[in-house]
Amino acid sequence: MIEAQATARNIRTSAQKAGLVCTLIRGKNVNQALATLQFTKKMIARDLAKVLRSAVANAQQKEGFGGDVERLFVAACYANQGPSLKRVRPAPMGRAFRIVKRTAHLTVLVAERPLRIARVAEGGPAAPPSKKTAPAEKAGAAPKAGARASAATGARKKAGSAAGAKKTAGTKAKA
């Protein structure tokens, strides 16, 4: 199984913001991941798409690559925190506020999915699996608690409907 990775270092965004976009593409096929990044509104998606294309190119250069990009998927995608740029901003009354401009290291690892070879039985094509049926209830066994409650409820409904039928029959007889 071929694996290749690409890393972009010191990208001007926070690792937390980049991690949100990384979770969108983790585990997807390469083409599906590129389509997802293309329509993502975050600005970091452009940088992440560039890193993903670079990882695919690295995989194509490796020995033993089958040549089928369709089999590649994003095995890992993460954003680590990079060095922070510290700046000072003047504040009221002679004070100073510190501004931290964060950076991130983006890493994308792509891997090749193994080929799935379907097994064929020796006698011919495999028969579809049959559905299991529930075993029949044993004679004389007590029904489940839920079944007793529903039977009692059904009996009350029948008795109530019979009483209602008597009332309506009596009103019709009077008229």
N, C-alpha and C positions, 0 to 999 in steps of 0.2 A: 504494500500500500504506500503510495507516494504522498509525502507531506512537504509543504513548502510554506514559508512565512515571509512576511514583509513588515517592516517597522518604520513608522514616521516619527521622528523625535522632535521635541520642542515645538509642538503645534500650539498656537496661541488660543487655547480654550481650557476650561477646567476639566479635570478627569471625570467629574461627576456628570457634566453635560455630555461629554463624549460617550460615557458609559450608557446613557439612555438610548443613544442611537445604536450602540453595539448590540444591545439586547434585541433590537429589531431584526438583525440579520443572522444572529448566532444559530447554527444548525440548518440554515436554508441552503438550497442549491446556489451556485455562483450567479447564474443568470437571474434567478429570482431575487437574490440579495442586491444585485446591481439595479434592478428595477425598483426595488423598495427604496434604495438610497436616492435614486433619481427623483422620486416623488415625495421625499421627506423634506419638510420645510426648514429643518435645522441647517445652519451654515456648515457645521462640522461634517455633514453627510457628504459634501463634495470631497473633503480631504480623505474621508474613510473610503469613498469609492476609488480614489486614486491608489490608496494602499491595497485595496482588494484586487484591483487590476494588476498591480505589481506582484502580488502573491501568486496570482494565476500565471503570470509570465515566468515567475521563478519555478513554478511547478512544471511548466512546459519545457524548461531547460534541463530538468533533471533526467538522469538516465533511468530507463524503465518506465517512463510515462507512456501510457497507452495512446495518447493523442486525442482522447475524447474529453473535451472540456465539460460536457454535460454531466459527467460522472463526478466532477469536483463539487465539494460542498464546504461551507465555512465551519471548520471544526472548532475553532476558538476565535474569539474577538474580544479584546479587552483594552482598557485605557488606564495606563499607570500615570501617577502624578510625576511631573517633571520639575525642573527648578522654577522657583517663583521669582519674579522681578519685583523688587521692593522700591516703591516710590513714596515721596513725601508731598503732601498737599497742605498748603497754608490754611489755617483755621482761625477763627476769631480770637481776639485777645492774645495774640502772639503764640498760640499753640500750633501744633502740626498734627495732621492726621496721616496715618500710614495707609498707603494703597498697595495691595498685593495683586500683581498681575500674574495669574497662574498659567502654567503650560502643562501639556500632557504628552505622553508617548503612546501612540496608537499602534497596536499589534494585531495582525490578522493572520490566522493559520488556516490554510486550506488543505484538504485531504481528499483522496480519491476513494469513492465508495467501491467496495468489492462487488464483483459480478455475482449476481444471484442465478444459480443454475437450478432449474426445476428438476426434481427427481421424478422419474417415470417408473412405474411398477413394471416388473418383468412380463406380466400377462397382458399388458396394454396400457392405455391411459388410466390414470388414477381415478377411482370412483369418488364422487363428492361425499364428504362426511355426512353421516345421517344424524338427525337431531335426536337427542335423548328425550324420552318421554317420562313423565312422572310415574312412579309405581302406583298401582291401584291400591285403594285403601283396603285394609284387611277386614274381613267380615267379623262383626262383633266388636271391633275396636271403637273406642269412644272418639267422637269428632273433636276437633281442636276447639279451644276456648273461643276463638273468633267466630267459628261456625255456629256455636251454640247461641252466642249473642245475636248474630244476624238472624237465626231462626226464630228467636223470641221476638225480635223487632218485627219480623214479617208476620208473625201470628197476631201481634197487636194491631198492625195496619189492617189486616184482614177483618179483625173484629170491629175496628172503627169504621171501616167501609160498609160493613153489614148493618151497623147501627144507623149510619147515614142513609142507607137505602131504605130502612124502615120509616125514617122521618119523612123522606120524600114520597114514599108510597102513601103515607097517611095524609099528606097534604093534597095529593092527587085524588084520593078517595072522597075528601070533603068537597072538592070543587065540582 
